[in-house]
Amino acid sequence: MKKRYLAFLLIILICVMSIFQVNAIETNKNVYIIPIEGEIGPALDQYVNDTMTNIKEDPNAVGIIFEINTYGGRIDSANNISKAMMDIDIPTISFVNTKAVSAGVLLAISSDTIIMAPGSTIGSAETIPNTEKILSEWTSSLRTVAQKKGHSAKIVAAMADKSIEIAGLIEKDKLLNLTAQEAKEVGFIDSIESSYNNILQNMDLEYTDIIKVPISGTVKLAQIATSTYISTILLALGFIGIIVEILTPGFGIGGTISLMAFGIYFGGAILAGNTTWAVLLVFLVGIILLFIETFIPGFGIPGIGGIISIIISIFMASDNAATAIISLLIAFICTIIAFILLLKYAPRNKYFDSIILKTQIKGDEEEKTNEKEKYLNKEGIAISMLRPVGKIDIDGDILEVISEGVFIEKGSRVVVTNINDNKIIVKKID
């Protein structure tokens, strides 16, 4: 009887605890904080959309605060984030904490409520480039979102279009930019607050927990690697490294820089969810073809195929063709300039040895400049491709030389024209 009595009490206790647990679950009300900071791009787009998907699966979610601090970024990524912000049934709040500039304005107006922190600013949403077509489409998008969310479409348009004038607020030919106080006075925002609790209390939003979803280190790294300026610099460094590697024998600093730059570029794209490992495979095929090209005189099919493969992989890793074309054009211009400067100045530069002449034979490294003077004006045969570095044979002596800024094919006759800082300079004999 005693055991039955204890078992009965245990069952009652379990039932009571279950009821309390169920009630606790049912009364739990979560408000999520999603930070939108740094440049708006594919990485931030992926982070926000993934976070929103998880929040939709939480039955206890009662609100979202988007904490905005950005100078803007890519319009396509901003549009994707804006759609995700508007495609949810619970109350949303844009909390401009410091600044919402350029594409950040679109995100600020994509919530039901706009609140700014003291000292923060919003505006200056003009596109770059600001052609009539692009500006018209962008301004139209801003107006549409503002109207859907009940914000002033005219004020938003004036932030993007200089031709719009609002009496007493902004003159023609100037972009509208508002401080928190100014935005409050014209009724563009709902209030000025300094904390999450104040925001939620003034909105009369009942909640039990505030859950901040931090931006992970992986997303931050992808954000940097996929940013407009950094990605273009990485492409330029990658192509310049390839040029240096083609111009020099063996594998050296050029190839190392190229692989590091392209590795960060494609790694960022993969982390941001822009691309897959298949794209990286296409890129590696291009690198292998260029590597094969270094063993072939001239520049032929493997080299052309390698460059085409790399360009295709860059297009595949980009969000859109326009972004890829602009980045590639800038990278190619930088590469061409670097190539011209390298051919023009490297053979006469005292630091050239430390940059690309890493494969000199031991006998050459120990020779003194005055010992090489005996080869001045002498003729020889190129026994390797000069890119512009290579080897020649003068009366049985094998010498490491540099051509005068041009490629010289294996087997060509050359003449020594100068001995400069322990380097032998040659040119082809026509």
Secondary structure, DSSP 8 states (H G I E B T S, - for coil): -HHHHHHHHHHHHHHHHHHHHHHHHHH--EEEEEEEES-BSHHHHHHHHHHHHHHHT-TTEEEEEEEEEE--B-HHHHHHHHHHHHS-SS-EEEEEEEEEETHHHHHHTTSSEEEE-TT-EEE----SS--HHHHHHHHHHHHHHHHHHT--HHHHHHHH-TT--BTTTB-TTS--EEEHHHHHHTTSSSEE-SSHHHHHHHTT---SEEEE----HHHHHHHHHTSHHHHHHHHHHHHHHHHHHHHSSSS-HHHHHHHHHHHHHHHHHHHTTS--HHHHHHHHHHHHHHHHHTTSSS--HHHHHHHHHHHHHHHHHSSSHHHHHHHHHHHHHHHHHHHHHHHHHGGG-TTHHHHH-----HHHHH--HHHHGGGTT-EEEESS-BSSEEEEEETTEEEEEEESSS-B-TT-EEEEEEEETTEEEEEE--
